[in-house]
Amino acid sequence: MTVVTIKGKINEKGELNLKHPSFSPEEEVEVTVVMTEKHSYDFSDLAGKLSWKGDGLLEQKKLRNEWE
């Protein structure tokens, strides 16, 4: 058994074409597809609920000064 990892892109038709020099014509292969999901957090449930009375610029400067 040989394991080959190839990254590809699924086209607009939903097809994935794989070409690799080690593939022999008409050879039976087993393909595993791992799709990474894009997670984006929905912050709308926090809108209007967070309140902070501090000065953002001042706090940022304090944090930067910690590194000096």
ZADO-1210 file (C-alpha; in nm, 4 decimals, padded with zeros to 6 digits):
<atoms>
<atom x="00.0000" y="00.0000" z="00.0000" code="MET" pos="1"/>
<atom x="00.1196" y="00.3511" z="-00.0814" code="THR" pos="2"/>
<atom x="-00.0204" y="00.6627" z="00.0840" code="VAL" pos="3"/>
<atom x="-00.0203" y="00.9831" z="-00.1210" code="VAL" pos="4"/>
<atom x="-00.1590" y="01.3128" z="00.0074" code="THR" pos="5"/>
<atom x="-00.2754" y="01.5563" z="-00.2589" code="ILE" pos="6"/>
<atom x="-00.4605" y="01.8816" z="-00.2029" code="LYS" pos="7"/>
<atom x="-00.7145" y="01.9713" z="-00.4652" code="GLY" pos="8"/>
<atom x="-00.9991" y="02.2082" z="-00.5288" code="LYS" pos="9"/>
<atom x="-01.3550" y="02.1081" z="-00.6066" code="ILE" pos="10"/>
<atom x="-01.4737" y="02.2885" z="-00.9191" code="ASN" pos="11"/>
<atom x="-01.8086" y="02.4599" z="-00.9743" code="GLU" pos="12"/>
<atom x="-01.9584" y="02.1296" z="-01.0925" code="LYS" pos="13"/>
<atom x="-01.8637" y="01.9595" z="-00.7651" code="GLY" pos="14"/>
<atom x="-01.5887" y="01.7563" z="-00.9325" code="GLU" pos="15"/>
<atom x="-01.2427" y="01.6864" z="-00.7945" code="LEU" pos="16"/>
<atom x="-00.9751" y="01.5911" z="-01.0475" code="ASN" pos="17"/>
<atom x="-00.6601" y="01.4233" z="-00.9189" code="LEU" pos="18"/>
<atom x="-00.3493" y="01.3753" z="-01.1316" code="LYS" pos="19"/>
<atom x="-00.0245" y="01.2328" z="-01.0006" code="HIS" pos="20"/>
<atom x="00.2676" y="01.0688" z="-01.1843" code="PRO" pos="21"/>
<atom x="00.2583" y="00.7620" z="-00.9575" code="SER" pos="22"/>
<atom x="-00.1008" y="00.6769" z="-01.0556" code="PHE" pos="23"/>
<atom x="-00.1165" y="00.3868" z="-01.3007" code="SER" pos="24"/>
<atom x="-00.3896" y="00.3828" z="-01.5659" code="PRO" pos="25"/>
<atom x="-00.6915" y="00.1709" z="-01.4759" code="GLU" pos="26"/>
<atom x="-00.5570" y="00.0925" z="-01.1286" code="GLU" pos="27"/>
<atom x="-00.8125" y="00.0581" z="-00.8505" code="GLU" pos="28"/>
<atom x="-00.7626" y="00.3129" z="-00.5727" code="VAL" pos="29"/>
<atom x="-00.9336" y="00.4086" z="-00.2488" code="GLU" pos="30"/>
<atom x="-00.9819" y="00.7813" z="-00.1891" code="VAL" pos="31"/>
<atom x="-01.0501" y="00.9508" z="00.1438" code="THR" pos="32"/>
<atom x="-01.1697" y="01.3104" z="00.1266" code="VAL" pos="33"/>
<atom x="-01.1193" y="01.5365" z="00.4291" code="VAL" pos="34"/>
<atom x="-01.3026" y="01.8664" z="00.4032" code="MET" pos="35"/>
<atom x="-01.2173" y="02.1479" z="00.6406" code="THR" pos="36"/>
<atom x="-01.5208" y="02.3474" z="00.7458" code="GLU" pos="37"/>
<atom x="-01.4915" y="02.7212" z="00.7692" code="LYS" pos="38"/>
<atom x="-01.6176" y="02.8298" z="01.1085" code="HIS" pos="39"/>
<atom x="-01.7193" y="03.1856" z="01.1583" code="SER" pos="40"/>
<atom x="-01.8545" y="03.2918" z="01.4941" code="TYR" pos="41"/>
<atom x="-02.1791" y="03.4848" z="01.4978" code="ASP" pos="42"/>
<atom x="-02.1321" y="03.7751" z="01.7374" code="PHE" pos="43"/>
<atom x="-02.4875" y="03.9062" z="01.6919" code="SER" pos="44"/>
<atom x="-02.5990" y="03.7483" z="02.0192" code="ASP" pos="45"/>
<atom x="-02.3457" y="03.9686" z="02.2024" code="LEU" pos="46"/>
<atom x="-02.4422" y="04.2941" z="02.0321" code="ALA" pos="47"/>
<atom x="-02.5401" y="04.5555" z="02.2877" code="GLY" pos="48"/>
<atom x="-02.4632" y="04.3303" z="02.5846" code="LYS" pos="49"/>
<atom x="-02.0984" y="04.4137" z="02.6397" code="LEU" pos="50"/>
<atom x="-02.0198" y="04.7382" z="02.8125" code="SER" pos="51"/>
<atom x="-01.6847" y="04.8755" z="02.9207" code="TRP" pos="52"/>
<atom x="-01.6202" y="05.2149" z="03.0712" code="LYS" pos="53"/>
<atom x="-01.2413" y="05.2177" z="03.0225" code="GLY" pos="54"/>
<atom x="-01.0253" y="05.4014" z="02.7705" code="ASP" pos="55"/>
<atom x="-00.9333" y="05.1548" z="02.4946" code="GLY" pos="56"/>
<atom x="-00.6259" y="05.3472" z="02.3776" code="LEU" pos="57"/>
<atom x="-00.4900" y="05.3799" z="02.7313" code="LEU" pos="58"/>
<atom x="-00.5342" y="05.0073" z="02.7983" code="GLU" pos="59"/>
<atom x="-00.3656" y="04.9213" z="02.4707" code="GLN" pos="60"/>
<atom x="-00.0650" y="05.1388" z="02.5613" code="LYS" pos="61"/>
<atom x="-00.0430" y="04.9691" z="02.9034" code="LYS" pos="62"/>
<atom x="-00.0333" y="04.6271" z="02.7403" code="LEU" pos="63"/>
<atom x="00.2355" y="04.7366" z="02.4955" code="ARG" pos="64"/>
<atom x="00.4447" y="04.8863" z="02.7766" code="ASN" pos="65"/>
<atom x="00.4452" y="04.5511" z="02.9584" code="GLU" pos="66"/>
<atom x="00.6776" y="04.4179" z="02.6882" code="TRP" pos="67"/>
<atom x="00.9376" y="04.6908" z="02.7361" code="GLU" pos="68"/>
</atoms>
